[in-house]
């Protein structure tokens, strides 16, 4: 190797930095990764040659052709004296051998190639120990014993310089630029690679994130080209964005991809800063074309029919007990929805609730009609809505279903057998009429008042009954369809004390449905009165009757404004 000049490297770096914007690097014949076009190498440089000495020849004194006109010495006589001559000294002076950098430059066409004219002699002082470099108008060539000689230029060179060049994490280049899809290129280094495409620019790729990128198919996989370098985030982690998603790494979770609908749903939870934390797996395929991805704090599930939903905590543990997506509940169709200490999550086959630490699984029933709009009557956002459902007109047998509202979703708390008016339901919009006809009205009514022999723990305004407790049943009287007290029992008034204390204890506990009375409506005389929810499941004169336990539980959970929807099934649902 010829002697190397020192001291010019700092000036070369400054000039090379200015030239980096003028044109990108070129991997042999490959296109240049630039953010602006640069010429491709097309010619071969002529190596510099050392001067060659012409061979010299001294005529031999015995060569007749060179003897001139001298006469030959006589035989046996001493030889004639001749002038002394030097021995032959003809030699060829060979060219000095090329250094690896010079050889690389020559192979790319020298000054006529894409690198252009030299702007700095080869320098082995500025690069890290053991390496050399030379700067040219359009790029540079770096060499080390471990990596060989390779060009750097354009946008990739600028990114490499920003990463510390040969002294940074990437180290020396180990290839020239290599062309890949969509007009992009990559260049390998001792510590990773740099990728460039017209759409994304130049970005580094290294370490565990690079290994995950490889497993995902490099730029040909769903991630495509990187669009950022690595970005530090919490707990010592990093992420790198790509055209089709991201890769995240943390010391506790390793490196995993994040993309598509699952990434969108994870973003809505706060990425790694939310309750799920970092991903701990890539996406994994499951039934019906679905996938899931595990995280430090739970999982994300996606299927074509349900979209992407989070699964975590106590509700996830209960769902696991049902068989995850392979069980009766199927895939989740919502994320967890919480209000205070109560949470609910809906699945294809039902709901799971988490109420103050207690969990429950609830298959779908009539309560779901309040969520999906199939109820003909609204919920008005009540904390609870109950249905009293007969299967046909003229039947007093009914099913009572209590639906609890948690975070805006109604779910079935319980159901029980019940009875209504002995004559069954009147059609929608038709008054039940006087109680003596024993019809129940069809409709949607609020509950704002309770009564009985002693408050069982309800939040409703509670009227404790006494021997003078009455409910007005005489039309056109001042007490029609409301509570009052009297020592007498006149006409169609109801003696509430009597019904509370007789052996069937109908009114031992009860609640008032606001049928034909405020706040739901003004009172219409003789259209019906005393429509209660009470005990003793036998046919009624128009009320709804429940088993004792169910009624007490209903009262204990009731809030003012809870509603009861009652009627024949065909009239209640669509």
C-alpha positions as CSV (number, residue, x, y, z in Angstrom):
1,X,0.0,0.0,0.0
2,X,1.4,3.4,-0.9
3,X,2.0,5.9,1.9
4,X,-1.2,7.5,3.2
5,X,-1.6,11.2,3.6
6,X,-2.8,12.5,7.0
7,X,-4.4,15.7,8.1
8,X,-6.8,16.2,5.2
9,X,-9.7,14.1,6.7
10,X,-11.3,16.9,8.7
11,X,-11.6,19.1,5.6
12,X,-12.8,16.1,3.6
13,X,-15.6,15.4,6.1
14,X,-16.8,19.0,5.9
15,X,-16.8,18.9,2.1
16,X,-18.5,15.5,2.1
17,X,-21.2,16.8,4.4
18,X,-22.0,19.6,1.9
19,X,-21.9,17.1,-1.0
20,X,-24.2,14.6,0.7
21,X,-27.2,16.7,-0.2
22,X,-26.1,16.9,-3.8
23,X,-26.5,13.2,-4.5
24,X,-27.0,9.8,-2.8
25,X,-24.8,6.8,-2.7
26,X,-24.8,4.0,-5.3
27,X,-24.5,0.3,-4.7
28,X,-22.5,-0.7,-7.7
29,X,-25.0,-0.5,-10.6
30,X,-28.0,-0.2,-8.2
31,X,-30.2,2.9,-8.1
32,X,-29.2,5.5,-5.6
33,X,-31.2,5.9,-2.3
34,X,-31.7,9.6,-2.4
35,X,-34.3,12.1,-1.6
36,X,-33.1,13.7,-4.9
37,X,-31.7,11.9,-8.0
38,X,-28.0,11.3,-8.4
39,X,-26.0,9.9,-11.3
40,X,-25.3,6.2,-11.4
41,X,-21.8,4.9,-11.9
42,X,-21.2,3.9,-15.5
43,X,-17.4,4.0,-16.2
44,X,-14.2,2.6,-14.9
45,X,-11.4,4.8,-13.5
46,X,-7.8,4.3,-14.8
47,X,-5.5,3.5,-11.9
48,X,-2.5,5.8,-11.5
49,X,0.7,4.2,-12.8
50,X,4.3,4.6,-11.7
51,X,6.8,5.7,-14.2
52,X,8.4,2.7,-16.1
53,X,12.1,2.8,-16.8
54,X,13.2,1.6,-20.3
55,X,15.4,-1.5,-20.3
56,X,19.1,-0.8,-21.1
57,X,21.4,-3.2,-23.0
58,X,25.2,-3.1,-23.0
59,X,26.6,-4.7,-26.2
60,X,28.6,-7.8,-25.6
61,X,32.2,-7.5,-26.5
62,X,32.1,-10.9,-28.1
63,X,29.0,-10.1,-30.2
64,X,30.3,-9.9,-33.8
65,X,27.5,-7.6,-34.7
66,X,28.6,-5.1,-32.1
67,X,32.4,-5.5,-32.6
68,X,32.9,-2.5,-34.9
69,X,36.0,-2.8,-37.1
70,X,38.6,-4.1,-34.5
71,X,40.6,-7.1,-35.8
72,X,40.5,-10.3,-34.0
73,X,43.4,-11.1,-31.7
74,X,45.7,-13.7,-33.0
75,X,45.3,-17.2,-31.8
76,X,47.2,-17.9,-28.7
77,X,48.1,-14.3,-28.2
78,X,46.9,-12.3,-25.2
79,X,43.5,-10.7,-25.7
80,X,43.5,-7.1,-26.7
81,X,42.8,-4.7,-24.0
82,X,39.2,-3.4,-24.1
83,X,37.5,-0.5,-22.3
84,X,35.8,-1.7,-19.0
85,X,32.0,-2.0,-19.2
86,X,29.2,-2.3,-16.5
87,X,27.3,-5.5,-16.3
88,X,23.7,-5.4,-17.7
89,X,21.4,-3.4,-15.5
90,X,18.1,-3.4,-17.4
91,X,15.1,-3.4,-14.9
92,X,11.2,-2.8,-15.1
93,X,9.8,-0.5,-12.4
94,X,6.2,-2.1,-11.5
95,X,3.3,0.2,-10.5
96,X,2.7,0.6,-6.7
97,X,-0.1,-1.7,-5.5
98,X,-3.6,-0.1,-5.0
99,X,-5.0,0.1,-1.5
100,X,-8.5,-1.4,-1.1
101,X,-10.1,2.0,-1.2
102,X,-8.2,2.9,-4.4
103,X,-9.2,-0.4,-5.9
104,X,-12.9,0.2,-5.0
105,X,-12.7,3.7,-6.5
106,X,-11.1,2.4,-9.6
107,X,-13.7,-0.4,-10.0
108,X,-16.5,2.2,-9.9
109,X,-15.0,4.3,-12.7
110,X,-12.7,6.6,-10.7
111,X,-13.2,10.3,-11.4
112,X,-15.5,9.4,-14.3
113,X,-17.7,7.3,-12.1
114,X,-20.6,8.3,-9.8
115,X,-18.2,9.1,-6.9
116,X,-16.6,11.9,-9.0
117,X,-13.3,13.5,-8.3
118,X,-11.3,13.0,-5.2
119,X,-11.7,15.8,-2.6
120,X,-9.5,14.2,0.1
121,X,-6.7,11.8,0.1
122,X,-7.1,8.5,1.8
123,X,-6.9,9.0,5.6
124,X,-6.5,6.4,8.3
125,X,-6.4,8.8,11.2
126,X,-10.0,10.1,11.4
127,X,-12.0,6.9,11.2
128,X,-12.0,4.5,14.2
129,X,-8.8,2.6,14.7
130,X,-8.2,0.0,12.1
131,X,-10.1,1.8,9.3
132,X,-9.5,4.2,6.5
133,X,-11.6,6.4,4.4
134,X,-11.4,8.7,1.4
135,X,-13.9,11.4,0.4
136,X,-15.1,12.1,-3.1
137,X,-17.3,14.7,-4.7
138,X,-20.5,12.5,-4.4
139,X,-19.7,10.2,-1.5
140,X,-17.0,8.4,0.3
141,X,-15.4,5.0,0.6
142,X,-14.7,3.4,4.0
143,X,-12.5,0.4,4.7
144,X,-11.7,-1.8,7.7
145,X,-10.1,-5.2,7.8
146,X,-13.3,-6.7,9.2
147,X,-15.7,-5.1,6.7
148,X,-13.8,-4.5,3.5
149,X,-14.2,-1.4,1.3
150,X,-17.7,0.0,0.6
151,X,-19.2,3.2,-0.7
152,X,-21.5,5.5,1.3
153,X,-23.4,8.4,-0.2
154,X,-26.6,10.4,-0.4
155,X,-29.5,10.0,2.1
156,X,-28.2,6.8,3.5
157,X,-24.8,8.4,4.2
158,X,-26.5,11.4,5.9
159,X,-28.5,9.0,8.1
160,X,-25.3,7.0,8.9
161,X,-23.5,10.2,9.8
162,X,-26.4,11.2,12.2
163,X,-26.0,7.8,13.8
164,X,-22.3,8.4,14.5
165,X,-20.8,7.1,11.2
166,X,-18.2,4.4,11.7
167,X,-17.8,5.3,15.4
168,X,-21.5,4.9,16.1
169,X,-23.8,1.9,16.8
170,X,-23.8,0.8,13.2
171,X,-20.0,0.7,12.7
172,X,-18.5,0.3,9.2
173,X,-20.6,-0.6,6.1
174,X,-20.3,-4.3,5.1
175,X,-22.1,-3.9,1.7
176,X,-22.7,-1.3,-0.8
177,X,-26.3,-0.2,-1.3
178,X,-28.6,-3.0,-2.5
179,X,-31.7,-2.3,-4.6
180,X,-35.1,-3.7,-3.3
181,X,-38.8,-3.2,-4.0
182,X,-40.5,0.1,-4.9
183,X,-37.3,1.8,-5.8
184,X,-35.8,1.4,-2.4
185,X,-32.4,0.3,-1.3
186,X,-30.7,-0.9,1.9
187,X,-27.1,-1.0,3.1
188,X,-25.8,-3.4,5.7
189,X,-23.4,-2.3,8.5
190,X,-21.6,-4.1,11.2
191,X,-24.3,-3.2,13.7
192,X,-27.4,-3.2,11.5
193,X,-28.7,-1.6,8.3
194,X,-30.2,1.5,6.8
195,X,-33.2,1.4,4.6
196,X,-34.3,4.1,2.1
197,X,-37.3,4.4,-0.2
198,X,-38.8,7.4,-2.0
199,X,-41.8,7.3,0.2
200,X,-40.1,6.9,3.6
201,X,-36.6,8.4,3.4
202,X,-33.6,6.8,5.2
203,X,-33.9,5.0,8.6
204,X,-31.8,2.7,10.6
205,X,-32.6,-0.9,11.5
206,X,-30.8,-2.8,14.3
207,X,-30.9,-5.0,17.3
208,X,-33.9,-7.0,18.5
209,X,-36.3,-4.8,16.6
210,X,-34.4,-5.6,13.4
211,X,-34.7,-9.4,14.1
212,X,-38.5,-9.0,14.6
213,X,-38.6,-7.0,11.3
214,X,-36.8,-9.9,9.6
215,X,-39.4,-12.4,11.0
216,X,-42.2,-10.2,9.6
217,X,-40.7,-10.3,6.1
218,X,-38.5,-7.2,6.0
219,X,-39.9,-4.5,3.6
220,X,-41.9,-7.2,1.8
221,X,-44.0,-8.0,4.8
222,X,-47.0,-6.2,6.2
223,X,-44.8,-3.6,7.9
224,X,-43.2,-2.3,4.7
225,X,-40.3,0.2,5.1
226,X,-39.4,1.9,8.4
227,X,-40.7,5.5,8.7
228,X,-38.8,6.4,11.8
229,X,-35.6,5.3,13.7
230,X,-36.1,3.8,17.1
231,X,-37.8,6.1,19.6
232,X,-37.3,5.7,23.4
233,X,-40.4,5.2,25.6
234,X,-41.2,4.2,29.1
235,X,-39.5,1.5,31.2
236,X,-36.5,1.5,29.0
237,X,-38.5,0.5,25.9
238,X,-38.3,1.7,22.3
239,X,-40.6,1.6,19.3
240,X,-40.0,2.0,15.6
241,X,-42.7,2.9,13.1
242,X,-43.2,1.3,9.7
243,X,-45.5,1.9,6.8
244,X,-47.9,-0.8,8.0
245,X,-47.5,-0.6,11.8
246,X,-44.8,-0.7,14.5
247,X,-42.4,-2.8,16.4
248,X,-42.1,-2.3,20.2
249,X,-39.4,-3.6,22.5
250,X,-38.9,-3.5,26.2
251,X,-36.5,-5.4,28.5
252,X,-39.5,-7.3,30.0
253,X,-41.5,-8.1,26.9
254,X,-39.0,-8.4,24.0
255,X,-39.7,-7.2,20.5
256,X,-43.2,-7.6,18.9
257,X,-45.1,-6.2,16.0
258,X,-48.2,-4.1,16.3
259,X,-50.4,-3.4,13.3
260,X,-53.9,-3.2,11.8
261,X,-57.2,-3.1,13.8
262,X,-55.6,-4.5,16.9
263,X,-53.0,-1.7,16.9
264,X,-55.9,0.8,16.5
265,X,-57.7,-0.6,19.5
266,X,-54.6,-0.8,21.6
267,X,-53.9,2.9,20.7
268,X,-57.4,3.7,22.1
269,X,-56.3,2.2,25.5
270,X,-53.2,4.4,25.6
271,X,-50.6,2.2,23.9
272,X,-47.9,0.9,26.3
273,X,-48.9,3.6,28.9
274,X,-52.4,2.2,29.2
275,X,-53.7,-0.8,31.2
276,X,-52.5,-3.4,28.7
277,X,-48.8,-2.3,28.7
278,X,-46.4,-3.7,26.1
279,X,-47.3,-6.6,23.7
280,X,-45.7,-9.9,24.7
281,X,-46.6,-11.8,21.5
282,X,-47.2,-11.1,17.9
283,X,-50.7,-11.7,16.5
284,X,-51.8,-15.3,16.7
285,X,-54.5,-16.9,14.5
286,X,-57.6,-18.5,16.1
287,X,-61.0,-19.7,15.0
288,X,-63.3,-18.1,12.4
289,X,-60.5,-16.1,10.9
290,X,-59.8,-14.3,14.1
291,X,-56.5,-13.3,15.8
292,X,-55.4,-12.4,19.3
293,X,-52.3,-10.6,20.7
294,X,-51.2,-10.9,24.3
295,X,-50.0,-7.9,26.3
296,X,-48.5,-7.5,29.8
297,X,-52.0,-6.6,31.2
298,X,-54.3,-8.7,29.1
299,X,-55.0,-9.3,25.4
300,X,-56.6,-8.0,22.2
301,X,-59.0,-10.1,20.2
302,X,-60.2,-9.5,16.6
303,X,-62.5,-11.3,14.3
304,X,-64.2,-10.2,11.0
305,X,-67.6,-10.1,12.7
306,X,-66.6,-8.3,16.0
307,X,-63.7,-6.1,15.3
308,X,-60.8,-5.6,17.8
309,X,-61.6,-5.6,21.6
310,X,-59.5,-5.6,24.7
311,X,-59.7,-8.4,27.3
312,X,-58.3,-8.0,30.8
313,X,-58.7,-8.4,34.5
314,X,-61.5,-10.3,36.4
315,X,-63.8,-10.3,33.3
316,X,-61.0,-12.0,31.3
317,X,-60.6,-14.6,34.0
318,X,-64.3,-15.4,33.9
319,X,-64.2,-15.5,30.1
320,X,-61.3,-17.9,30.2
321,X,-63.4,-20.2,32.4
322,X,-66.0,-20.4,29.6
323,X,-63.5,-21.4,27.0
324,X,-62.5,-18.0,25.6
325,X,-63.7,-17.5,22.0
326,X,-64.4,-21.2,21.6
327,X,-66.9,-21.3,24.5
328,X,-70.5,-20.3,24.7
329,X,-69.8,-16.6,24.8
330,X,-67.7,-16.4,21.7
331,X,-65.7,-13.3,20.9
332,X,-66.0,-10.0,22.8
333,X,-68.1,-7.4,21.0
334,X,-67.3,-4.4,23.2
335,X,-64.4,-3.4,25.4
336,X,-65.0,-3.3,29.2
337,X,-67.5,-0.6,30.1
338,X,-67.3,0.7,33.6
339,X,-69.2,3.0,35.9
340,X,-67.8,3.5,39.3
341,X,-66.9,0.1,40.7
342,X,-69.1,-1.8,38.2
343,X,-68.0,-3.0,34.8
344,X,-69.5,-5.0,32.0
345,X,-68.3,-6.6,28.7
346,X,-70.5,-7.9,26.0
347,X,-69.7,-11.0,24.0
348,X,-71.4,-12.7,21.0
349,X,-73.3,-15.0,23.4
350,X,-73.9,-12.9,26.4
351,X,-72.4,-10.5,29.0
352,X,-69.9,-10.8,31.8
353,X,-70.3,-8.4,34.8
354,X,-67.9,-7.3,37.4
355,X,-69.9,-5.6,40.2
356,X,-67.9,-4.5,43.2
357,X,-65.6,-7.5,42.8
358,X,-68.3,-10.1,42.1
359,X,-68.5,-11.5,38.6
360,X,-71.4,-13.1,36.7
361,X,-72.1,-14.6,33.3
362,X,-75.4,-13.6,31.7
363,X,-76.7,-15.2,28.4
364,X,-78.8,-12.8,26.3
365,X,-82.5,-12.5,26.9
366,X,-85.1,-9.7,26.5
367,X,-82.8,-7.2,28.2
368,X,-80.7,-7.1,25.0
369,X,-83.7,-5.5,23.2
370,X,-83.0,-2.3,25.3
371,X,-79.4,-2.3,23.8
372,X,-80.2,-3.1,20.2
373,X,-83.4,-1.1,19.7
374,X,-85.7,-4.1,19.4
375,X,-87.8,-3.0,22.3
376,X,-90.9,-1.1,21.2
377,X,-90.7,1.0,24.4
378,X,-87.7,3.1,25.5
379,X,-85.6,2.7,28.6
380,X,-85.2,6.5,29.2
381,X,-81.7,5.6,30.6
382,X,-83.2,4.2,33.8
383,X,-80.8,2.5,36.2
384,X,-83.0,-0.6,35.8
385,X,-85.8,-1.6,33.5
386,X,-88.0,-4.7,34.1
387,X,-90.3,-6.5,31.7
388,X,-93.6,-8.3,32.6
389,X,-94.3,-10.4,29.5
390,X,-97.3,-12.6,28.8
391,X,-97.2,-14.8,25.7
392,X,-100.8,-14.1,24.6
393,X,-103.8,-11.9,25.3
394,X,-106.2,-13.3,27.9
395,X,-103.4,-15.0,29.9
396,X,-102.5,-13.8,33.4
397,X,-99.3,-15.8,33.5
398,X,-96.2,-13.8,32.8
399,X,-92.4,-13.8,33.0
400,X,-90.8,-11.0,34.9
401,X,-87.2,-10.0,33.8
402,X,-85.1,-7.4,35.7
403,X,-82.5,-5.7,33.6
404,X,-79.7,-3.8,35.2
405,X,-78.0,-0.8,33.6
406,X,-74.2,-0.8,33.9
407,X,-72.3,1.9,32.0
408,X,-75.2,2.2,29.6
409,X,-75.6,-1.5,28.8
410,X,-78.6,-3.4,30.1
411,X,-78.0,-7.0,31.2
412,X,-80.3,-9.6,32.8
413,X,-80.1,-9.6,36.6
414,X,-82.7,-12.2,37.1
415,X,-86.1,-13.5,35.9
416,X,-89.0,-15.1,37.7
417,X,-92.5,-16.3,37.1
418,X,-95.2,-13.6,37.7
419,X,-98.9,-13.0,37.4
420,X,-100.9,-10.0,36.0
421,X,-104.6,-9.2,35.8
422,X,-106.8,-12.2,35.7
423,X,-108.2,-11.0,32.3
424,X,-104.7,-10.5,30.9
425,X,-103.4,-7.4,29.1
426,X,-105.3,-4.7,27.2
427,X,-103.7,-3.9,23.8
428,X,-101.3,-0.9,23.6
429,X,-103.0,2.4,23.9
430,X,-106.2,1.0,25.5
431,X,-106.9,1.9,29.1
432,X,-107.1,-1.0,31.6
433,X,-110.4,0.5,32.9
434,X,-111.8,-0.1,36.4
435,X,-110.0,-2.7,38.5
436,X,-113.2,-4.8,38.8
437,X,-112.6,-5.8,35.1
438,X,-109.2,-7.2,36.1
439,X,-107.2,-6.1,33.1
440,X,-103.6,-5.0,33.1
441,X,-102.5,-2.0,30.9
442,X,-99.8,-2.4,28.2
443,X,-97.1,0.2,28.3
444,X,-93.9,1.6,29.9
445,X,-94.2,3.1,33.3
446,X,-91.8,4.7,35.9
447,X,-91.7,3.8,39.5
448,X,-91.1,6.5,42.1
449,X,-92.8,5.3,45.3
450,X,-92.8,2.2,47.4
451,X,-95.0,1.0,50.3
452,X,-95.4,-1.8,52.8
453,X,-95.2,-2.8,56.4
454,X,-91.6,-1.8,56.9
455,X,-88.8,-0.5,54.6
456,X,-86.7,-3.4,53.3
457,X,-83.9,-1.1,52.3
458,X,-85.1,0.6,49.2
459,X,-84.0,4.1,48.1
460,X,-87.5,4.8,46.8
461,X,-89.6,7.2,48.9
462,X,-91.3,4.7,51.2
463,X,-94.8,4.8,52.7
464,X,-95.2,2.6,55.8
465,X,-98.8,1.3,55.9
466,X,-101.1,1.7,58.9
467,X,-104.8,0.8,59.5
468,X,-105.9,4.0,57.8
469,X,-103.9,3.5,54.6
470,X,-106.1,3.8,51.5
471,X,-105.7,4.1,47.7
472,X,-108.3,6.2,46.0
473,X,-110.5,4.2,43.6
474,X,-113.6,6.4,43.2
475,X,-113.5,8.4,39.9
476,X,-114.0,12.2,40.1
477,X,-112.9,12.3,43.7
478,X,-110.0,14.3,45.0
479,X,-108.2,11.1,46.0
480,X,-108.5,9.1,42.7
481,X,-105.5,7.0,42.0
482,X,-103.3,8.3,44.9
483,X,-102.5,7.4,48.5
484,X,-104.5,8.9,51.3
485,X,-105.5,7.9,54.8
486,X,-109.0,7.4,56.1
487,X,-110.7,5.5,58.9
488,X,-113.5,4.4,56.5
489,X,-113.4,2.2,53.4
490,X,-115.7,3.8,50.8
491,X,-116.8,2.6,47.3
492,X,-113.9,1.4,45.1
493,X,-111.1,2.7,47.4
494,X,-108.6,0.0,48.4
495,X,-107.9,-0.7,52.0
496,X,-104.1,-1.2,51.7
497,X,-103.8,-2.3,55.3
498,X,-106.2,-5.1,54.8
499,X,-104.3,-6.4,51.7
500,X,-101.0,-6.1,53.5
501,X,-102.0,-8.0,56.7
502,X,-104.3,-10.7,55.3
503,X,-102.9,-14.2,55.0
504,X,-101.9,-13.8,51.4
505,X,-100.0,-10.6,52.4
506,X,-100.3,-9.0,48.9
507,X,-99.3,-5.5,50.0
508,X,-96.8,-6.5,52.6
509,X,-94.3,-4.9,50.2
510,X,-95.0,-3.1,47.0
511,X,-94.2,-0.3,44.5
512,X,-96.5,2.0,42.6
513,X,-96.4,2.0,38.8
514,X,-97.2,5.5,37.5
515,X,-99.9,4.3,35.2
516,X,-102.6,7.0,34.7
517,X,-100.9,9.3,37.1
518,X,-98.0,11.8,37.4
519,X,-95.2,12.1,36.6
520,X,-95.9,9.9,33.6
521,X,-99.3,11.3,32.6
522,X,-102.2,13.3,33.9
523,X,-105.1,11.3,35.6
524,X,-107.9,10.2,33.3
525,X,-111.0,9.4,35.4
526,X,-112.2,5.8,35.4
527,X,-109.3,4.7,33.2
528,X,-107.8,2.5,35.9
529,X,-106.0,2.9,39.2
530,X,-103.9,1.0,41.8
531,X,-101.5,-0.7,39.3
532,X,-98.9,-2.0,41.7
533,X,-95.9,-4.3,41.8
534,X,-96.6,-6.5,44.9
535,X,-96.3,-9.9,46.5
536,X,-98.4,-13.1,46.2
537,X,-98.2,-14.7,42.7
538,X,-101.9,-15.3,42.1
539,X,-104.1,-13.6,39.4
540,X,-104.6,-9.9,40.2
541,X,-107.0,-7.1,39.5
542,X,-104.5,-5.5,37.1
543,X,-101.3,-5.4,39.1
544,X,-98.0,-7.4,38.7
545,X,-97.4,-10.0,41.4
546,X,-93.9,-11.5,42.2
547,X,-92.6,-14.1,44.6
548,X,-91.7,-12.4,48.0
549,X,-87.9,-12.8,47.5
550,X,-87.8,-11.3,44.1
551,X,-89.9,-8.3,45.1
552,X,-87.7,-7.5,48.1
553,X,-84.6,-7.8,45.9
554,X,-86.2,-5.6,43.3
555,X,-87.0,-2.9,46.0
556,X,-83.5,-3.1,47.5
557,X,-82.0,-2.4,44.1
558,X,-84.5,0.2,42.9
559,X,-83.8,3.8,42.1
560,X,-86.4,6.5,41.6
561,X,-87.3,6.5,37.9
562,X,-86.7,2.8,37.3
563,X,-89.2,1.6,34.7
564,X,-91.5,-1.4,34.2
565,X,-92.5,-2.4,30.6
566,X,-95.5,-4.7,30.5
567,X,-97.6,-6.4,27.9
568,X,-97.9,-9.3,25.5
569,X,-94.6,-10.3,23.9
570,X,-95.7,-9.4,20.4
571,X,-96.6,-5.9,21.6
572,X,-93.3,-5.3,23.4
573,X,-90.7,-6.4,20.9
574,X,-89.9,-6.1,17.2
